[in-house]
Amino acid sequence: MKELKIVLFIVLFTNSLFAQYYETPDWFFNIPENEEQIFVIGISDPRMEDSVGFNLATLRALQLAVIINATEISYTSDYFGEGEEVNRDYILREIRQELARFESEAFIKKYTEVYTYRNKNGEAIVLLAIEVDNSGEDGESYRVFGEYFRQDFERSNTRALESVRSISLNSELILDVNKTKTNYRATNVNGTIVPETRVNDSLIQPMGYFYQYYNTLSQGFDISKYEASSDLQKGLWYAYLESIMLGMIKISKNYSVKMGTVKDNYFVDDTGKDTDKTKFYRQVSKNTLNFCLHNLGIFNNQLYASVELAKYQQMQSLKNIDNKKNETKQLPQKRFFLWRWMFKDKFR
């Protein structure tokens, strides 16, 4: 057994010495901002042919432009907690899950390639400047649907947490009578990520490799500037999409959310008997928001994304907060005793 551990250590150490690190262009981390155009990055899957890769990267950039321009985010988060006392130890089992749906539609008037890049991993990266017609009178119709699901739970009573994540992004581009459908789905079970891409009826099966990227952030960087992060082991696109989705969910929850609780005895076991050891909390929100994507960064093979509300929506959010602060309950005006006694029928 000892010899096996030594062999495994040597293999892992050797692989780390010869690990291939991939680069990203400087403009990838400083995305421009313009009120008249949406600047967004699209990325292909790793190790694709040039023409196919850049076409897929362009379609994905258009998807994100539609989502960032204006999207309706429906969000639900549930927490289940169940406790019991075993041998004088209190054991708590928990399940946390959240589901967010993104739905958006826009008319793309035109787009321009600002930068293109292909790294040694065969990933095509494009930066597009996109003009969107929100009136719906001009341009190519683009409908985009996305979904993010997450569940963390304890398996049996081992106190070991299991994690399941699933993301998807589907779109339909309608140009005249032609339609282009682009679908992406990825599942992450305890850190094992399995992605899948479809363009119309063609399935793009990714290669089963793990990827590493050079750091662009220094040790001790200000993590508060980034809303979310994601693992880069399966390439730039998965981490890029998940971190953006997580950032948008975080902003939407903070923008407007409702929280509900259920009494401790809501749970009924198989015998029909109530138990006071189970708790349930739920958060729900539904907002239509506009976003802008700022900076990206890489540290320890994690991609960090900075997502913010569009400027005019930031102002609206601050206005709503001020309005809530100014809302005060009007109390009845107090009268002195003699006045109340004289007009006691009126103030009874």
Stockholm file with secondary structure:
# STOCKHOLM 1.0

chainA/1-348         MKELKIVLFIVLFTNSLFAQYYETPDWFFNIPENEEQIFVIGISDPRMEDSVGFNLATLRALQLAVIINATEISYTSDYFGEGEEVNRDYILREIRQELARFESEAFIKKYTEVYTYRNKNGEAIVLLAIEVDNSGEDGESYRVFGEYFRQDFERSNTRALESVRSISLNSELILDVNKTKTNYRATNVNGTIVPETRVNDSLIQPMGYFYQYYNTLSQGFDISKYEASSDLQKGLWYAYLESIMLGMIKISKNYSVKMGTVKDNYFVDDTGKDTDKTKFYRQVSKNTLNFCLHNLGIFNNQLYASVELAKYQQMQSLKNIDNKKNETKQLPQKRFFLWRWMFKDKFR
#=GR chainA/1-348 SS CHHHHHHHHHHHHHHHHTCCEECCCGGGGBCCCCSSSEEEEEECCSSCCHHHHHHHHHHHHHHHHHHHHSEEEEEEEEEEEEEEEETTEEEEEEEEEEEEEEEEEEEEEEEEEEEEEECTTCCEEEEEEEEEETTSSSSEEEEEEEEEEEEEEECTTSCCEEEEEEEEEEEEEEETTEEEEEEEEEEEETTEEEEEEEETTEEECCCCCCCEECCCSCTTCCGGGCSEEEECTTCHHHHHHHHHHHHHHHHHHHHSCEEEEECGGGCBCTTSCBCSSEEEEEEEEEEEECEEEEEEEEETTEEEEEEEECHHHHHHHHHHHHHHHHCCCCCCCCCCHHHHHHTTTTCC
#=GC SS_cons         CHHHHHHHHHHHHHHHHTCCEECCCGGGGBCCCCSSSEEEEEECCSSCCHHHHHHHHHHHHHHHHHHHHSEEEEEEEEEEEEEEEETTEEEEEEEEEEEEEEEEEEEEEEEEEEEEEECTTCCEEEEEEEEEETTSSSSEEEEEEEEEEEEEEECTTSCCEEEEEEEEEEEEEEETTEEEEEEEEEEEETTEEEEEEEETTEEECCCCCCCEECCCSCTTCCGGGCSEEEECTTCHHHHHHHHHHHHHHHHHHHHSCEEEEECGGGCBCTTSCBCSSEEEEEEEEEEEECEEEEEEEEETTEEEEEEEECHHHHHHHHHHHHHHHHCCCCCCCCCCHHHHHHTTTTCC
//
